Amino acid sequence: MRHRLVHDYFEIEEAIVWRVVADYLPPLMEQLKKILDSGVE
């Protein structure tokens, strides 16, 4: 994702970026919180 945002800036579809942020980021954050809370390094 970063590579596309940095190198193809003018061809990025904002709707796709927003969908990733809205749909995939919250579950990822919950998983990361669980990992951090469990003390696993």
C-alpha positions as CSV (number, residue, x, y, z in Angstrom):
1,M,0.0,0.0,0.0
2,R,2.7,2.5,0.9
3,H,4.6,1.8,-2.4
4,R,1.4,2.6,-4.4
5,L,0.7,5.8,-2.4
6,V,4.2,7.1,-2.7
7,H,4.9,6.2,-6.3
8,D,1.5,6.3,-8.0
9,Y,0.1,9.3,-6.2
10,F,-1.9,10.7,-9.1
11,E,-3.4,7.3,-10.0
12,I,-4.7,6.4,-6.5
13,E,-8.4,5.8,-6.1
14,E,-9.4,7.6,-2.9
15,A,-12.4,5.3,-2.4
16,I,-10.2,2.2,-2.3
17,V,-7.9,3.9,0.3
18,W,-10.8,4.9,2.4
19,R,-12.3,1.4,2.2
20,V,-9.0,-0.1,3.4
21,V,-8.9,2.4,6.3
22,A,-12.5,1.9,7.3
23,D,-12.8,-1.9,6.8
24,Y,-9.3,-3.3,7.6
25,L,-7.7,-1.0,10.0
26,P,-10.1,-1.4,13.0
27,P,-9.9,-5.2,13.1
28,L,-6.1,-5.0,12.7
29,M,-5.9,-2.6,15.6
30,E,-8.0,-4.9,17.8
31,Q,-5.6,-7.8,17.0
32,L,-2.6,-5.7,17.8
33,K,-4.1,-4.6,21.1
34,K,-4.7,-8.3,22.1
35,I,-1.1,-9.2,21.2
36,L,0.3,-6.3,23.2
37,D,-2.0,-7.0,26.2
38,S,-1.0,-10.7,26.3
39,G,2.7,-9.7,26.7
40,V,3.9,-11.6,23.7
41,E,7.0,-10.1,22.2
